[in-house]
Amino acid sequence: MKAAVYYGPRDVRVEEVSEPNLEPGEALLKVMFCGVCGTDIKTYLRGHPMFEPPCILGHEPVGEIVEARPGQDAVARGRASVGVGDMVAVAPYVPCDNCRLCLKGRQEMCASKAGIAGAFCEYIRIPGEVVAKGVLEVPEGMSPRVACLAEPVACCLNAVEATPLDPGDCVLITGAGPMGLLMLELCKARGAGEILVSEPSKTRRMEAARRGARIIDPRAEDVGDRVKAETGGDGADAAFVCVGAADALESAMASVRPGGSVNLFGGFPGGSRVMVDPNAIHYSEIALLGSFGFAPRHFHMGMRLLASGRLDVAGLVTREFALDDVCLALDAGASGEALKVLLRMGENE
């Protein structure tokens, strides 16, 4: 089968590799589409400690279950079931549910996750644990392209769930890439009042404005001053930093009101250092927190939200490439001109 193998920064090669062999309880997925994530792009550009080459990238797959070893022909998930012939979205990992972090309700931080290998390929093996906890049938009528957003939505749900946010609150989102725009949609669904988005790209600012946000060009004005002006001097109730940039964090800290929260959602390059005024945390009780990944409940909720139509994801997927053009796909995602980029396997329409 064909696979896009990562050998190092800007070195990804489409090669023939062996199809995976299944163990009892596992399933085989024929990948139809796979989203290109910001983590894939960062790994392609500069490497990543979580991905040691050679390896296959990609962790947002949707496809058809074409084989299942005995005992897993149809996996029950409450009232629903998935089996051979079904189109499904697959979570890249699931927690063990037994470790201390899982038992404390922090499944996204589980250190003993089971997961799939990279999905920039024609077929992937789904381990039994993932079959049981992380495979969701794509609802009838939903495009598989939209279903590729279930994992990104799950990550954003984890962040919104972790951040104090009441109906009518003012929110600042830094970065209007795919994740920032999904965060915008989820904050709207959560009942946020005014939402401001800081983004240097005019194209992305206009997309955020189309979705109802007030937009800020951080190259042209001070983000904190603008947020304070928009809120009568109070500041935002919550801020989501969806880019890994020190100045973005500093602007967010300067933009929230006393008692507000700043969520570091975007990953920073290794070795990054930021300046934080400890008195803002002490005297103004600003909460600085982070969120990473998702738990199974977020993945399930993300699929339900996409199926409900409550999230406006129209126009979010802007480019699509064949597997043979994986480097073009990664370059498109890195350029900042595209929003969500998908890889298409085979002749899927």
Order of alpha helices (4+ residues) and beta strands (2+ residues): beta-beta-beta-alpha-beta-beta-beta-beta-beta-beta-alpha-beta-beta-alpha-beta-alpha-alpha-beta-alpha-beta-alpha-beta-alpha-beta-alpha-beta-alpha-beta-alpha-beta-alpha-beta
